[in-house]
Structures are given as C-alpha cells and as structure tokens.
Amino acid sequence: MKNIKLVWFRNDLRTRDHRALYTACEHVAQSTSSAEMGVIAVAAISSKQWMLQDESKSRVQFWLANLHSLKDELAGLNIPLKLIHAETNQEIPQQLLRLAKQYNVKALYFNDEVPEYEQQRDQQVEQLFQQQGIGCHRFESDLVLPAGSVLNQQGLPYKVFTPFSKAWRQQFIQSEQGPLPAPQPLSSKVYTAIETDNIPEDIGYGLRLGADWNKQIWPAGTESAHRKLQQFVSEQLTDYSQLRDFPAQTGTSSLSPYLSVGVLTARQCIAGVQAYSDDPEWFYNQWVTELIWREFYRHLLILFPEMNRWKPFKPDIEKKIAWQHDKAKFDAWCKGETGFDIVDAGMKQLLETGWMHNRVRMITASFLTKLLRQDWRLGARFFMQHLIDGDFSSNLGGWQWSASVGADAAPYFRIFNPMRQADRFDAKGLYSQQWLDLGHPGDTNMDTDLLGDALPSDLGQRPQPIIDYAAERRRSIEEYQ
C-alpha cells in the first residue's frame, strides 16, 4: 500500500526555505510505516485566471521558466512534478482532488499566499480534501513574521510604517528565524514509478513559453537568483542607500522578479545580508528596510481584507477626491507620451522590459494620480499587466501611497515635480536618453561630458507636455485640502 504526500507549488518555485516541501519530506523520512512512502509535487497551469488577475505576459513566462528549473531540482530529490490544467481558481480544488485520488495521496502540503482570492481558493481546497479524509498541512513561508504577530501596545495592527519596522526588527531578532535548507533526496521508488509531466510551450490566451523578458538580467532558476543575491550583498550593498534613487545607475538589486515568483524569499535575502556584510549595523541597512516594506504591505492586506477588493485604506480621503476619468490623458501616460521626459522614459522602460526603476515608479504614479488626477486603480492594474515582478500587495500598497489614500501614505501636498525629480536623479538625462528618442544612442556608459548641460528635452523631438504642471499642481492641492 502506498502513502503519498502531495506538495502544491504556486508562487514558491524553490526547494530551499520551502516549509511545505521540507515538512512533507521530513514526514516521509521519519515514517516507520511499512507502506511505500514518497512525495509528489504539483503545479497548476491557470491561464485564464492569470489574465483575470492582471498577470503580465513576461511574469507568466518567467514563472514557467522557473517551473522548468524547479522540475530539475525536484528530480534531484527524487520527486516527480505533475501538472493540472484549470481555467480558473474555481476548477483547481476538484483537479487537485482528482490527482490526489489517482495516486492514493494521504496528505496535501502547501504554503499560504497573501491575496484574498488565493486564500479563498485554498480554503475551498482544504475543505474538499478534509471531506474526503485527506489531511491538509498549511504553512507560512512567504512572510518572515506571520500577519497579526507584529502589533502595537494595544494589540492592534500598525498603520504607519516606521513603528511597524521598529517592532518588526525587534521581533525578528528575538525569533532567530533562518531559512530552511533543501530536504534530503528521498527513496527513488515513487519517483521511478511516476512520470514527471512536460511543461507545455503554449498554455493558451496568447501565453507561450518564450523570451518576453531579459534572460541576461533575470536568468531563471534558484542558482541564478542566489548568485545575483550574493553579488549584490557583497559588491553593491554598501552603496545601496546612495545609488538606489538614480535610475541610470546599477544601484538596485534587481531581485524583485525572483521574489515575486518565490524563487527567492525575503528570509534568504536577510540571511544573505547578514552573511556578507561587514557592517555590524547590517540589520538597519536601507535594503533590509525595503524588505520590511514588503512585509508591511502583506500584513496590511491580510489584516485589512477590504484592500484586496480595490478599496482604499483611507476611504474617508478618497471619497473627497473627484477622479477625472480622462481617457486621452491616461492613454498618453500608458504610452509614455506625456511630454515629461522622466515620466515617459519610465513608461517606455516598463513597456519594453516589463520592469521600472523604483524611484521612477513613484514619479510616474504621482504624475498619474496627483497631476492627471486619474484613479489610482487604473495605474495599479496597468502596472500589474506589464511588470515582470508584479506583486499584488506591494503594487497595491505603493499605488495607494502615491495617491495619499493608503497606509502611511505620502502627505497630500507631496506631489513629485517631474522636472525637479529629473534634475535631482537624472541630471544629465542619461536615463531619459536611454529610453526615449532623444537624438543619441541609448548607452548609459557613454561619455557624459559630451552632453554638457543639455536637458533631455533639448536632445530630440518630443511630445508637447499634456498639462501645465504648475496649474495642475495647484488644482490638486486645493482638491486634497
């Protein structure tokens, strides 16, 4: 008789620091049962659901490529990978159950996900399996500290980031949590008896396994992710605080796509900082702070579920804002044709690469919400539909922050001046020049002295500004007041 454990992979495409996989393998290794024991992995191909969730084409393809790498890692552990095909989340519970019955599965293991629609799907799976007498084991593996564990003195969730980050750091140090290793390889009996499925090239809805992302910047697989992490923390971390705001420089980690599909965890990133940093105050590094922002938005999404339904964290503020719903202006923003160089360069970078520098994300979001006064939901969805590192909680939190309707939101009077932002963070126009047709080749390594004091708008033919900045800023402040 067989006793099979089934591990369900979603946005956690790794074998290290994977609580569900590690526990399932431990249960098999520690079992004294005479039954034939083993582990099977499963992943769901849900093309229509991904479209409904605004998943970008580049992110789906990056996910599929990392699934390929995961298949090879699992093979090294003697764990076969099976695929189920479900149009939407509603079909997944029955598909999983069918697979479980086919292989006499006795227990299902999976890591929790943050968005409400994923949690509802998981609850349906858990209920269905329990009704059939199949055990379900759920784990927290995406969050470093579980939602609801970082509370103020009144036992309530933090709504402002700075006190949350202080409490989070203190609790993390006390918890002494580190990333889990990969499990040991299992007996090959189950692996040789069950054939691993092939990952399809064409998964429908125009989604094919291809090269719609830059493989040189983001090669798939955990080994590539860990090499990039090691290189960043050993070579660039010291200068991160000084360089992270300059989009023409290589000042950020570029690890967000790996975090998005779960090839890498925040816990592993923090462990990497600790291992390679010579600074005794490494835990207060600005990059660690950015990882805590990621945690903050995830905690909020779980503790304030109405945010999952595109509701603002501060509805009392939003109800006083009259969004303009100007399709022509929104389309100009989407295409990178607003006539403001740093805004348009950011949108062109997004359209061409599926990624945008974080400082420029703030600039473009502020421009859409505060100056064009377009609904932040439009921008949030557009970003998700194009970002290779699209992350529902971080994207939602960032857009609400920019529109001043979110937790710890930017003050209503903080409106990024695109010209001033360009002067401060792209003074010689190298970033704008790289992504716009400004009369020079897009080469950030060119001799900047050749540019002299020329502003980006002097370098080539550009659209006329679609708004009068000073007038629109004045109108926005009056409305927010």
C-alpha positions as CSV (number, residue, x, y, z in Angstrom):
1,M,0.0,0.0,0.0
2,K,1.3,3.5,-0.8
3,N,1.3,6.6,1.4
4,I,2.0,9.6,-0.8
5,K,2.4,13.2,0.2
6,L,1.4,15.8,-2.3
7,V,3.1,19.2,-2.3
8,W,1.4,22.0,-4.2
9,F,3.7,24.7,-5.6
10,R,2.3,28.2,-6.5
11,N,4.4,31.4,-6.3
12,D,7.1,29.5,-4.3
13,L,9.1,27.9,-7.0
14,R,12.1,26.7,-4.9
15,T,13.3,23.7,-2.9
16,R,15.2,25.7,-0.2
17,D,13.3,27.6,2.5
18,H,10.1,25.9,1.5
19,R,8.3,24.8,4.6
20,A,5.6,22.7,2.9
21,L,8.1,20.7,0.9
22,Y,10.6,20.4,3.8
23,T,7.9,19.1,6.2
24,A,6.4,16.7,3.7
25,C,9.9,15.2,3.1
26,E,10.5,15.1,6.8
27,H,7.3,13.2,7.4
28,V,8.3,10.6,4.8
29,A,11.8,10.3,6.1
30,Q,10.7,9.9,9.7
31,S,7.9,7.4,9.0
32,T,8.2,3.9,10.3
33,S,5.2,2.7,8.3
34,S,5.7,-0.4,6.0
35,A,3.7,1.4,3.3
36,E,5.6,2.7,0.3
37,M,6.2,6.4,1.1
38,G,7.0,9.2,-1.2
39,V,6.4,12.8,-2.3
40,I,4.8,14.1,-5.5
41,A,4.9,17.8,-6.5
42,V,2.1,19.5,-8.4
43,A,1.6,22.9,-10.0
44,A,-1.5,24.4,-11.7
45,I,-1.5,26.0,-15.2
46,S,-4.3,28.6,-14.9
47,S,-4.1,30.8,-18.0
48,K,-7.5,32.4,-17.8
49,Q,-7.1,33.0,-14.0
50,W,-3.8,34.7,-14.6
51,M,-5.5,37.0,-17.1
52,L,-8.2,37.8,-14.6
53,Q,-5.6,38.7,-12.1
54,D,-3.8,41.0,-14.5
55,E,-0.7,38.9,-14.6
56,S,1.7,40.2,-17.2
57,K,2.9,38.1,-20.1
58,S,6.5,38.5,-19.0
59,R,5.7,37.4,-15.4
60,V,3.8,34.3,-16.6
61,Q,6.7,33.3,-18.9
62,F,9.2,33.9,-16.1
63,W,7.1,31.7,-13.8
64,L,7.0,29.0,-16.4
65,A,10.8,29.2,-17.0
66,N,11.3,28.9,-13.2
67,L,8.9,26.0,-13.1
68,H,11.2,24.2,-15.6
69,S,14.2,24.8,-13.3
70,L,12.1,23.6,-10.3
71,K,11.3,20.4,-12.1
72,D,15.0,19.7,-12.4
73,E,15.7,20.5,-8.8
74,L,12.8,18.2,-7.7
75,A,14.2,15.4,-9.9
76,G,17.4,15.6,-7.9
77,L,15.3,15.0,-4.8
78,N,13.5,12.0,-6.5
79,I,10.3,14.0,-6.5
80,P,8.2,13.9,-9.8
81,L,6.3,17.0,-10.8
82,K,2.7,16.7,-12.1
83,L,0.7,19.5,-13.8
84,I,-3.0,20.2,-13.6
85,H,-4.8,22.5,-16.1
86,A,-7.5,24.7,-14.7
87,E,-9.1,27.7,-16.4
88,T,-9.8,29.5,-13.1
89,N,-9.4,29.0,-9.4
90,Q,-12.8,27.5,-9.1
91,E,-11.6,24.4,-11.0
92,I,-8.5,23.9,-9.0
93,P,-9.9,22.1,-5.9
94,Q,-11.5,19.3,-8.0
95,Q,-8.5,19.0,-10.2
96,L,-6.2,18.6,-7.2
97,L,-8.6,16.0,-5.7
98,R,-8.6,14.0,-8.9
99,L,-4.8,13.9,-8.9
100,A,-4.7,13.0,-5.2
101,K,-7.1,10.1,-5.7
102,Q,-5.2,8.9,-8.7
103,Y,-2.0,8.4,-6.7
104,N,-3.5,7.5,-3.3
105,V,-2.4,10.7,-1.7
106,K,-2.8,10.7,2.1
107,A,-1.9,14.4,2.8
108,L,-1.6,17.7,0.9
109,Y,1.1,20.3,1.8
110,F,1.2,23.9,0.7
111,N,2.4,27.3,1.7
112,D,-0.1,30.1,2.3
113,E,-0.4,33.1,-0.1
114,V,-1.4,36.6,0.8
115,P,-4.1,37.9,-1.6
116,E,-7.7,37.2,-0.6
117,Y,-8.7,35.4,-3.8
118,E,-5.8,33.0,-3.2
119,Q,-6.8,32.4,0.4
120,Q,-10.4,31.7,-0.7
121,R,-9.2,29.1,-3.2
122,D,-7.0,27.5,-0.6
123,Q,-9.9,27.3,1.9
124,Q,-12.0,25.5,-0.7
125,V,-9.2,23.0,-1.4
126,E,-8.7,22.4,2.4
127,Q,-12.5,21.8,2.9
128,L,-12.8,19.5,0.0
129,F,-9.8,17.4,1.0
130,Q,-10.9,17.1,4.6
131,Q,-14.3,16.0,3.4
132,Q,-12.5,13.2,1.5
133,G,-10.5,12.2,4.6
134,I,-7.2,13.6,3.1
135,G,-5.1,15.7,5.5
136,C,-4.1,19.3,4.7
137,H,-1.0,20.9,6.1
138,R,-0.7,24.7,5.5
139,F,2.4,26.7,6.3
140,E,3.5,30.4,6.4
141,S,6.5,30.6,4.1
142,D,6.2,33.9,2.2
143,L,6.1,36.2,5.2
144,V,9.1,36.3,7.5
145,L,6.8,37.1,10.5
146,P,3.2,36.0,10.4
147,A,0.5,38.6,9.9
148,G,-1.0,39.5,13.2
149,S,2.2,38.8,15.1
150,V,3.5,42.4,14.9
151,L,1.1,44.5,16.9
152,N,1.3,47.8,18.9
153,Q,0.9,48.0,22.7
154,Q,-2.9,48.0,22.3
155,G,-2.7,44.7,20.4
156,L,-3.8,46.4,17.2
157,P,-2.1,46.4,13.7
158,Y,0.3,49.1,12.9
159,K,-1.0,51.6,10.3
160,V,2.3,53.5,9.9
161,F,5.5,52.0,8.6
162,T,8.2,53.4,10.9
163,P,6.8,52.0,14.2
164,F,6.0,48.7,12.4
165,S,9.5,48.4,11.1
166,K,11.0,49.0,14.6
167,A,8.7,46.4,16.1
168,W,9.3,44.0,13.2
169,R,13.1,44.3,13.7
170,Q,12.9,43.6,17.4
171,Q,10.6,40.6,16.9
172,F,12.7,39.2,14.1
173,I,15.9,39.3,16.3
174,Q,14.1,37.6,19.1
175,S,12.7,34.9,16.8
176,E,16.1,33.9,15.4
177,Q,14.4,32.6,12.3
178,G,16.6,31.5,9.5
179,P,15.9,30.0,6.1
180,L,15.3,26.2,5.8
181,P,17.7,24.1,3.8
182,A,16.5,21.9,0.9
183,P,15.3,18.5,2.0
184,Q,17.4,15.4,1.6
185,P,16.7,13.2,-1.5
186,L,14.1,10.6,-1.0
187,S,13.9,7.0,-2.0
188,S,13.7,6.7,-5.8
189,K,10.8,4.1,-5.7
190,V,8.0,6.7,-6.1
191,Y,10.0,8.8,-8.5
192,T,10.7,6.0,-10.9
193,A,7.1,4.8,-10.8
194,I,5.5,8.2,-11.6
195,E,6.5,10.1,-14.7
196,T,7.2,13.8,-14.5
197,D,4.9,15.9,-16.8
198,N,6.3,18.1,-19.5
199,I,5.7,21.8,-19.2
200,P,3.8,22.9,-22.3
201,E,5.1,25.6,-24.7
202,D,1.7,27.0,-25.4
203,I,-0.7,27.4,-22.4
204,G,-3.5,29.4,-24.2
205,Y,-4.6,33.0,-24.2
206,G,-1.6,34.0,-26.2
207,L,0.8,32.8,-23.4
208,R,3.7,30.9,-24.7
209,L,6.9,29.8,-23.0
210,G,9.3,32.3,-24.7
211,A,11.6,35.2,-24.2
212,D,9.4,38.1,-23.3
213,W,11.8,39.0,-20.5
214,N,15.5,39.8,-20.5
215,K,17.2,36.5,-19.8
216,Q,20.6,38.1,-19.4
217,I,19.3,40.2,-16.5
218,W,17.0,37.6,-15.0
219,P,18.1,34.1,-15.9
220,A,15.7,31.5,-14.5
221,G,16.3,29.2,-11.5
222,T,17.3,29.4,-7.9
223,E,21.0,29.1,-8.6
224,S,20.9,32.3,-10.7
225,A,18.8,34.1,-8.1
226,H,21.3,33.2,-5.3
227,R,24.3,34.2,-7.4
228,K,22.6,37.6,-8.0
229,L,21.9,37.9,-4.3
230,Q,25.4,37.1,-3.3
231,Q,26.8,39.5,-5.9
232,F,24.5,42.3,-4.7
233,V,25.2,42.0,-1.0
234,S,28.9,41.5,-1.4
235,E,29.5,44.2,-4.0
236,Q,26.7,46.7,-4.1
237,L,25.0,46.7,-0.7
238,T,27.4,49.3,0.8
239,D,26.4,51.9,-1.8
240,Y,22.8,51.0,-2.0
241,S,21.5,53.9,0.1
242,Q,23.4,56.4,-2.1
243,L,22.7,54.9,-5.5
244,R,19.2,53.4,-5.3
245,D,17.4,56.6,-6.4
246,F,19.4,57.1,-9.6
247,P,17.7,55.2,-12.4
248,A,20.7,55.4,-14.9
249,Q,22.9,53.6,-12.4
250,T,23.0,49.9,-11.4
251,G,22.1,50.7,-7.8
252,T,19.3,48.3,-7.0
253,S,19.3,44.5,-6.5
254,S,17.0,43.6,-9.5
255,L,15.9,40.6,-7.4
256,S,12.2,41.6,-7.3
257,P,11.2,39.2,-10.1
258,Y,12.7,36.3,-8.2
259,L,10.9,37.4,-5.0
260,S,7.6,37.7,-7.0
261,V,7.5,34.1,-8.1
262,G,9.1,32.8,-4.9
263,V,12.4,31.6,-6.3
264,L,13.9,33.6,-3.5
265,T,12.5,34.5,-0.1
266,A,12.8,37.6,2.0
267,R,14.2,35.4,4.7
268,Q,17.0,34.3,2.4
269,C,17.7,37.9,1.4
270,I,18.1,38.9,5.0
271,A,20.4,35.9,5.7
272,G,22.5,36.9,2.7
273,V,22.9,40.4,4.0
274,Q,24.0,39.0,7.4
275,A,26.4,36.6,5.8
276,Y,28.2,39.0,3.5
277,S,28.0,42.4,5.2
278,D,30.9,43.7,7.3
279,D,28.7,46.3,8.9
280,P,27.7,45.5,12.5
281,E,24.6,47.5,11.9
282,W,23.6,45.4,8.8
283,F,20.1,44.9,10.1
284,Y,19.4,48.6,9.7
285,N,20.6,48.8,6.1
286,Q,18.2,50.6,3.7
287,W,17.8,47.4,1.6
288,V,16.6,45.5,4.7
289,T,14.1,48.4,5.3
290,E,12.8,47.9,1.7
291,L,12.2,44.2,2.5
292,I,10.3,45.2,5.6
293,W,8.1,47.5,3.5
294,R,7.3,44.3,1.5
295,E,6.3,42.7,4.8
296,F,4.3,45.7,5.9
297,Y,2.1,45.7,2.8
298,R,1.5,41.9,3.1
299,H,0.4,42.3,6.8
300,L,-2.0,45.0,5.8
301,L,-3.5,43.0,3.0
302,I,-4.3,40.1,5.4
303,L,-5.4,42.2,8.4
304,F,-7.5,44.7,6.3
305,P,-9.0,42.4,3.7
306,E,-11.1,45.1,2.1
307,M,-7.9,46.3,0.4
308,N,-8.0,43.1,-1.7
309,R,-11.2,44.4,-3.2
310,W,-9.5,47.6,-4.5
311,K,-10.8,49.6,-1.6
312,P,-8.5,52.4,-0.3
313,F,-7.0,52.1,3.2
314,K,-8.4,55.6,3.9
315,P,-11.8,55.7,2.2
316,D,-12.6,59.0,4.0
317,I,-9.9,60.7,2.0
318,E,-10.8,59.1,-1.4
319,K,-14.5,60.0,-1.2
320,K,-13.5,63.6,-1.3
321,I,-11.4,63.2,-4.5
322,A,-13.0,63.6,-7.9
323,W,-11.1,61.4,-10.3
324,Q,-11.1,62.9,-13.8
325,H,-11.5,59.8,-16.0
326,D,-9.8,61.4,-18.9
327,K,-9.0,58.6,-21.4
328,A,-6.8,60.7,-23.6
329,K,-4.5,61.6,-20.7
330,F,-4.5,58.1,-19.4
331,D,-3.6,56.7,-22.8
332,A,-0.8,59.3,-23.1
333,W,0.6,58.2,-19.7
334,C,0.3,54.5,-20.7
335,K,2.3,55.0,-24.0
336,G,4.9,57.3,-22.4
337,E,3.8,60.3,-24.4
338,T,3.0,62.9,-21.7
339,G,5.8,65.2,-22.8
340,F,7.6,64.9,-19.4
341,D,10.8,63.1,-20.1
342,I,11.4,61.1,-16.9
343,V,7.8,60.0,-16.8
344,D,7.8,58.9,-20.4
345,A,11.2,57.2,-20.0
346,G,9.8,55.2,-17.1
347,M,6.7,54.1,-19.1
348,K,8.9,53.2,-22.1
349,Q,11.1,51.1,-19.9
350,L,8.1,49.3,-18.5
351,L,6.6,48.6,-21.9
352,E,9.9,47.4,-23.4
353,T,11.3,45.4,-20.4
354,G,8.5,44.7,-18.0
355,W,10.4,46.4,-15.2
356,M,10.8,50.0,-14.0
357,H,13.2,51.6,-11.6
358,N,11.5,52.1,-8.1
359,R,12.2,55.8,-7.9
360,V,10.6,56.2,-11.4
361,R,7.6,54.1,-10.3
362,M,6.9,56.7,-7.6
363,I,7.3,59.5,-10.1
364,T,5.0,58.0,-12.7
365,A,2.4,57.0,-10.1
366,S,2.4,60.5,-8.6
367,F,2.1,62.0,-12.0
368,L,-1.0,59.9,-12.9
369,T,-2.8,60.3,-9.6
370,K,-1.8,63.8,-8.4
371,L,-1.3,65.8,-11.7
372,L,-3.5,64.0,-14.2
373,R,-5.9,63.1,-11.3
374,Q,-6.7,59.7,-12.7
375,D,-8.0,56.9,-10.5
376,W,-5.0,55.0,-8.9
377,R,-6.7,51.7,-9.7
378,L,-6.1,52.3,-13.4
379,G,-2.4,52.7,-12.9
380,A,-2.2,49.8,-10.5
381,R,-3.8,47.5,-13.0
382,F,-1.7,48.8,-15.8
383,F,1.5,48.1,-13.8
384,M,0.4,44.6,-12.9
385,Q,-0.4,43.9,-16.6
386,H,3.1,44.8,-17.6
387,L,5.5,44.1,-14.7
388,I,7.7,41.0,-14.6
389,D,7.9,41.5,-10.9
390,G,4.1,42.2,-10.4
391,D,3.3,41.6,-6.8
392,F,-0.3,42.3,-5.8
393,S,0.3,43.5,-2.2
394,S,3.3,45.7,-2.9
395,N,1.8,47.2,-6.1
396,L,-1.5,47.9,-4.3
397,G,0.2,49.5,-1.3
398,G,2.6,51.6,-3.4
399,W,-0.2,53.0,-5.6
400,Q,-2.4,53.8,-2.6
401,W,0.7,55.5,-1.0
402,S,1.2,57.6,-4.1
403,A,-2.5,58.7,-4.2
404,S,-2.4,59.5,-0.5
405,V,-5.3,57.1,0.2
406,G,-3.2,54.3,1.7
407,A,-1.5,53.3,4.9
408,D,1.3,55.7,5.9
409,A,0.5,57.5,2.6
410,A,2.5,60.3,1.2
411,P,1.1,63.7,2.5
412,Y,-1.5,65.0,0.1
413,F,0.8,68.0,-0.6
414,R,3.7,65.7,-1.7
415,I,3.4,65.9,-5.5
416,F,6.5,64.8,-7.4
417,N,7.6,67.6,-9.7
418,P,8.8,65.6,-12.8
419,M,11.3,68.3,-13.8
420,R,12.7,68.6,-10.3
421,Q,12.9,64.8,-10.0
422,A,14.8,64.6,-13.3
423,D,17.2,67.4,-12.1
424,R,17.9,65.5,-8.8
425,F,18.1,61.9,-10.0
426,D,18.9,62.1,-13.8
427,A,20.7,65.4,-14.0
428,K,22.5,64.6,-17.3
429,G,19.5,62.9,-18.8
430,L,21.1,59.5,-19.2
431,Y,18.1,57.6,-18.1
432,S,15.7,59.5,-20.3
433,Q,18.1,59.3,-23.2
434,Q,18.3,55.5,-22.8
435,W,14.5,55.0,-23.2
436,L,13.4,58.0,-25.4
437,D,14.4,59.0,-28.9
438,L,16.5,62.0,-27.9
439,G,19.0,62.0,-30.7
440,H,21.6,59.9,-29.0
441,P,22.1,56.1,-28.7
442,G,20.7,54.7,-25.5
443,D,24.0,53.9,-23.9
444,T,24.4,54.8,-20.2
445,N,28.1,54.2,-20.5
446,M,28.7,57.0,-23.0
447,D,30.9,60.0,-22.1
448,T,28.5,62.2,-20.1
449,D,30.7,65.2,-20.7
450,L,29.5,65.2,-24.3
451,L,26.1,66.1,-23.1
452,G,27.2,69.3,-21.4
453,D,24.4,71.0,-19.6
454,A,21.7,70.0,-22.1
455,L,18.4,69.0,-20.7
456,P,16.8,65.8,-22.1
457,S,14.1,67.9,-23.8
458,D,16.8,69.6,-25.8
459,L,18.1,66.4,-27.3
460,G,15.4,65.3,-29.6
461,Q,11.8,65.7,-30.8
462,R,9.4,65.0,-28.0
463,P,5.6,65.4,-27.5
464,Q,4.5,68.7,-26.0
465,P,3.5,68.5,-22.3
466,I,-0.1,67.4,-22.0
467,I,-0.6,69.5,-18.9
468,D,0.6,72.8,-17.3
469,Y,2.4,71.4,-14.3
470,A,2.1,74.5,-12.0
471,A,-1.7,74.8,-12.7
472,E,-2.4,71.1,-12.2
473,R,-0.4,71.0,-9.0
474,R,-2.3,74.0,-7.7
475,R,-5.7,72.3,-8.5
476,S,-4.7,69.1,-6.9
477,I,-3.6,70.6,-3.7
478,E,-6.8,72.6,-3.5
479,E,-8.9,69.5,-4.0
480,Y,-6.9,67.4,-1.5
481,Q,-7.2,70.2,1.1
